[in-house]
Amino acid sequence: MIRWRKGEVVRVRREWPGAVELDVAVAEGECRALAYPPLVGRPEVGDTVLLNTTALAMGLGTGGYAMVVAVPDRLPQDPSGPGHLVKARYTPLQATVLGADEQESPHHEALREADSVDGMPVVVADLHSALPAILCGLYADSPGIRVAYVMQDGGALPAWFSMSCAALRERDWLCGVVTTGQSFGGDVEAVTLHTGLLAARHVLGADVAVVTQGPGNLGTGTRWGFSGVAAGEAVNAAAVLAGRPVAALRVSEGDRRERHIGVSHHSLTAYGRVALAPARVVVPDLPGAFGATVREQAAALATRHEIVTVPVEGLHEALKASPVRLSTMGRGLEEDLAYFVTSAAAGRHAASLLS
């Protein structure tokens, strides 16, 4: 089930908050590896490292790294300080973090009786790659607002894996990252998506929250066997906390798989079957026959949700100005423009709810 290797660090390629990318010499040659210093310490050139090479051997597009499990000859110091939430529970790298609503947390009082996000727009998407595109749409119409990213645990568990999140935080495009469920490593830690949304509002002071799973996802080509169906649960959570859920459709003109052309069957399942509370489903006003197909497919969601048609003028330019590289399933902005424009349109609509 797990492929193990021992290797020696030969170079440090780059690093960003919470993560270090390395080249490691193993028996088969050199491989690219990723370490999370908060968990295993910071590997240095010459260190022996223990690697989990499972994702690398499988050739996963998002997670194609060997993962550093330990630097056995130089263990990190034991952590000190408060924190009783255990994330990645009962795995070899389970970690204790300070939950925003724990008694030891400075935010405990603010969250103890919190039960509403006060009408905050909550933009929901199934893929992590939608996050920067949604932000492009938000900031194109409402510069200066505070946006928090609330990360579900359907993809990567460590928020540190996302180079996009690190860059967006550095550029102040995110006021913070909230990690929920088994995910960890955000600016704020939460037990559930519900407490994560409350923390986004009452701890980070967000005007808007964006909810997606972390980088990567798990899918089987079946209707229900996809981690992104949790987008429907996010709609429910936002609604029960008196937020205004905005559903970003997964739309593609560049995917080679028929089930994802136009409106993905995953969006139709997540919003049409899993989401029990009504949301504003954003349909971009795309031109031509493809735009007509998208509108026709999205109309099936009108029995439960409000369909909102959003103009797309200026969104291509806003996306080209993104501070991070836009990529989904290996396709860039121009290779699948409809995907990114659709996400940006959801951000544009959320911005309109603030006026």
N, C-alpha and C positions, 0 to 999 in steps of 0.2 A: 504493500500500500504506500509506503514512504520510501523514497530513494535517498540514501545517505552518502555523503562524501566528506572526506577531510581534505583541506586544502590550505594553501599559504597565500596571504594577501600580497599581491605584487604591485598594485597601484590603487590609489583612491581617485575615482573618476570625477565625482562631484558630490555635493551634499546639499540638503535643504533641511528645514526644521524637522527633526525627528527621524531623518533617514540619511544613510550614506550609501552611495553606489560604488562598488568595488570591482576590480578584476582579481580573480582568484585562480591560482594554478592548482589543478587537480590532475589525477592520473591520465585523464583523456586529453588534457591540454589546458587552455584557459577558459573560464566562464565568467559571465557577468553575475554579480551577486548583490544583494541588498541587505543592509543591516539596519536595525532600529536601535540606536544607542540608548534610548530610555529603557529598553528591555535587556539588551545584551552587552552594553558598553560600546565604546567606539573602537572598532578594529583599526589597527595601524599596519603599515607595510611591514611584512615579516611575521605578522601574527599567524598562528595556526587557528583555523576556524572550522567549526563543524557546520556542515551545510545540509539543508533539506533541498534536494534537487528535483522534486516531483514536478512542479510547474514547468521548470525548464525542460525536463525530459518530454513532457506532454506538448511542448510548443505552444503554450497558451499565449494568445496575443497580448492580453493586458498584463498577465502575471508571469511573463517569461523570464523570471529571475531565479537563481538559486537563493535561498533565504538563509541568512546566518542565524543559526540556533544558539550558538555559544562561542565565546572566545575562551576555551577551557584553561589556558595558561594565565589568563588575566581577567578574572571575574569582576564585574562591577560591584561597588559597595552596596550594602543593603540600604534600601530606601528609608528615609526618616520622614516623619510628619504625619498628618491625619489622612484618613481615607479608608473606607471599609467596603467600597463596592469592588467586587471581583469581576473583571471582564475576561473574555475568552476562558470561561470557567472550566476547570478540570482538564485543560489542555496543558502541555508542558510549559507553555509561556503565559499562563494565566498571570494577570497583573492586577494589583490593587490600586484603585484611583479614588479621588475624593469626589463624591457625587454632589451636585449643586444643592440638593435638598437634604443632605446629611446634617445631623445636629452640629457637627464640627464646621460646617460650611458657613461662610459669612452671608450666604444667600438663603439660609434655612428659613429665616423669618419671612422673607419675601415670598417663598414658595410654599410655606406650610399650609396656608389656606387658599393659595392661588387656584382658580377654577375656570379662568377665562383668559383668552389672548386679546380680548377687547376689539374684536372685529378685524384683527390683523390679516391681510391677504397672505395666503399660504399657497405657493406655487408647487405643484406636485408633478414629478416626472419619473419615469421608470429607470432611465439610464443616467449614470454620473456625467456622461459627456454632455448632457443637456445643461448642466449648471452654468458654465460660462456664457453659453448662448442666451439663456434666460436673463442673466445679468446684463448682457449687451442690450437687450430689449428694455429692461428696467431703466438703466442709466441713460439710454438714448432720450427718454422722455422725462425722467425724474432724477437728474443728477443731485448728489448730496444726500440721498436717503440712506438709511442704515438697513443693511440686508444681512441676515444670518443664514448660514447653511446648516440644516439639520440632517445628519447622516444616519440612514438606516443601516442595518447589518447584513443585507443580502449579498453584498459584494465583498470588497476588502474589509477586514475588521479594523486595521490601524488606519486612522485618518492620515497618518504620516506618509502612507503610500502615494497619496495624491499630490503630485507636483503642481497641479493646477490650483489646488486649495492653498498651498504654500505661497504661490505667486499672487493669487487673488488677495490673500491676507496682506501680503507685503505692499500691494498697490492700494490697499484700503477699499477694495471692491467687496470685501466681506468684513463685517464688524466682529465676526467670530464664527467658529465651527462648534457645533454641539454634536457629540457622539452618543448614540442611543443604543439600547439593547446590548448586544455583545460587542459592538464596535467601541473603540477607545482612541484616545490620543487627541481629542478636540480641546478647544479652549475651555469648554464646559462639558462635564460628563453627566449623563442622565440615565436612569434605569429603563425608561420606556420612551416611545415616541411622544406620548402625551406630556411627560415631564420635560422632554426635550423642547417641545413647542412652547411650553410655559417658560422655560429658561431662556429661550430665544427672545421672548417678549419682556420678561421681568428682570432678567439678569443682564442680557446684552442690550436691551433697549431697542430691539429691531423694529423697523416699520414694516418689513416684509420678511417672511421666511421662505426658503426654498428647500424642499425635501426630495432627496433621491437616495438610492443605495450608494454605497461606496464604489470605487472603480472596479470594473469587472462585474460579471453577473453569471448566474448559473441557469442554463436553459437546456431543454431536452427535445425541442421541436414539438411538444405537446401543448394543449391549451392551458393546462394548469401547472405544468412543470417548469416554471420560470420564476426566478426570484423577484422579478419586477412586478408581479401581481400585487406585491405589498403596496404599490402606489394606491390601490383602491382602499387599503386600510388607512393610508395617510389621509385620504379624503375624509374618511370617517372620523379620524382623530381631530382633524382641523375643525370639522363641523361641531363635534360634541363640545369642543372648547370655545365655541362662539367665534371661530375664525371664519374667514371667507375663502373656501378652497377654490383654487384655480387649477384646472387639469390641463397639463401640457401633453398633447398627443405625440405619439411616436410616429412620424411620417417619413417615408423615404421614397426617393425616386432612383436611388443608386444601388440599393440592396439587390442582390441577385436572387434572393429567396422570395418566391411569389407571395408568401404569407405576410411579408413585411412591406410589400409595395403599396403605396398609398398609406392608409392608416393601418398600422401593424395590428395583427390579431391580438397581441398582448395588450394594447391599449383598449381594445374592445372588450377584452375579458376583465381587465383591472377596473375600468370605469363602468362597464356595462353590467358586470356580475358581482364584483367584490365590493365596490363602493355602494353603500346603501344610503348614504346621505347625498343630497344634490350638490353639484359643483358647477362652476362656470367652465364649460369645455370650450377651449379656444380653438377655433378653426381659422387658419390663415387664409386670406383672400388671394390665393395663388391663381395665376392666369392659366388660360388654356384648358385643354382636355384633362390634364392631370389635376388641376385645381378643382374642376368639376367632379372628378372621381373622389377626391378627398372630401368634398362637401357632402357628396352622396353617402359615402361610407360613414362619416361622422354623424349623419342624421339619425342613425340607428340608436344613438345615445340620448336622443331628445326625449325619450319616454321617461327618463329619470333626471336628466340634467338640463341646464340652460345652455343652449348652443350660442356662442358669441363669435361672430365673424369679425376679424381684426384686420385692418389694412396693413400691408407689408411695405409700403413705400419707406425708403430710408433704412430698412433693417439690414439689407445686404451691406451697405456702407458701415453701419454700426458693427456688424459682425467682423468685417475686415479690420476694424480698429480694436478687436479684442486684445487684451494684454497677455493672453495665453493662447497657445496653439489650439485650434479647434479640430477635433478628431473624434469620429465614432466608427467603431468596427474597422479601423484602418483607413477610413475615408475622410478626407479633409473638406474644408468649406465648399470648394468649387465642385468636388466630386459628389456631394450629396447636399446641395444647397437647401433643398426643401426641408430636410431634417432640422438644420440649424435655424432657418427662418421660422419654422413652426415653433420651436422652443423660444426664440426671441419674441414672437408674437404673444406667447403666454406672459412673458415678462412685461411687454408693453401694456397688456390688459391689466395686469396687477398694478402697474404704475397709475393707470387711470382710476383705480379704486381709491387712491390716496387723495385725490383732488376733491 
